[in-house]
Amino acid sequence: MEFREKLKEYLLDTFPTASTASGGSHIVMRCPLCGDSRDPKSKHLYIALPTETIPPLYYCHKCTSFGLLTAKVLRMMTSYNDGGMGIELEQFNREFCKMPKNHILKDRLTYQIYNSYISDNDLSKAKLFYINKRLGQNLTYKDLMNNKIILNIYDLLNANNVKEYTRYESPMHDLNESFIGFISMDNAFVNMRNLREGKVNYTVDHKYVNYSIFDKPDNSRRFYVLPGTVNMTDPMPIKINIGEGGFDILSVFFNLKGQDKYQNVYASIGGKAYLNIIKLFVQDIGIINCEFHIYIDNDIDDYVIYNMQEVIYPLGISLYIHRNMFPGEKDFGVPLDRIKEQITKL
């Protein structure tokens, strides 16, 4: 994007403390709006460089100023001498705002390119019964499809005319009969949850199995993320809710958060890779005005939490650890009456 590079070079040339951050997706500098901290080496202002789905945004972790980078804001930063960049910035923002409402992050968090279908048979009914009993809900097939949940992998592949499978026949049969699937953020994976551990083909006899719909897809977006609405121009912090498995995050969504999707992201990692998904949202997608809510299993070691802090703290992002302290439970993938939530802000 031509304007992105032009804005990047302008910021780096205009502000002596400016440098690139988050893999080049942001500019970080001392905040001209508040003067920043007394430490001359500290930098608290982040400016997200625009993409096709993200406008130019700014956020100061010192004074909490946040919003769309406009000509007015730029003039305040440069003592009303923006060198003409303000005019180009306003033109870019006008063009960006002509895009459809809620376009922001649509391709990464809300857009579904797959066809969803669930066969109404005994297998589907048994799996739906299991899900509802596990969560203490009364979900329908439509509820599952709206939240990118599949009961039988053959239904998904057939509905999308996918004829070539990326596993052999025997494990494919077990994936269809004995697993429930959660479609990944980029629709290239299915995060499969084993319902019959120890009773399926040894190649897929794990608690979680990632099924690649296509050969050699990009692993960076293999996580299950519920479709939602995220508006990067809203000053309300985005709550990024992360659980270990699909049932954990679904219970958070249905039982604890009242199905609130606005400015909420719900994601599961299908394992222990908390740090990887945090880096995805912060460094790759570029969400900086946010807070992380980790619904962690009680058997997770402290060093995992420490590693998360190492990534989040330099950005001034809040981190909340949620634990289910109900006797006999270790995670959140249970009905509401078996959840006793304990929240710790780190």
Secondary structure, DSSP 8 states (H G I E B T S, - for coil): -HHHHHHHHHHHHH-TT-EEEGGGTEEEE--TTT---SSTT---EEEE---SS---EEEETTT--EEE--HHHHHHHTTT--TTHHHHHHHHHHHHHTS-TT-TTIIIII---S------SHHHHHHHHHHHHHHT----HHHHHHTTEES-HHHHHHHTT----SS-HHHHHHHHHHEEEEEBTTSSEEEEEESSTTSS-GGG-SSEEEEESSSS--GGG-SEE---B--TTSSS-EEEEEESSHHHHHHIIIIISTT--BTEEEEE-SSS-HHHHHHIIIIII---SEEEEEE--TT--HHHHHHHHHHHGGGT-EEEEEEE-STT--SS-S-GGG--EEEEE-
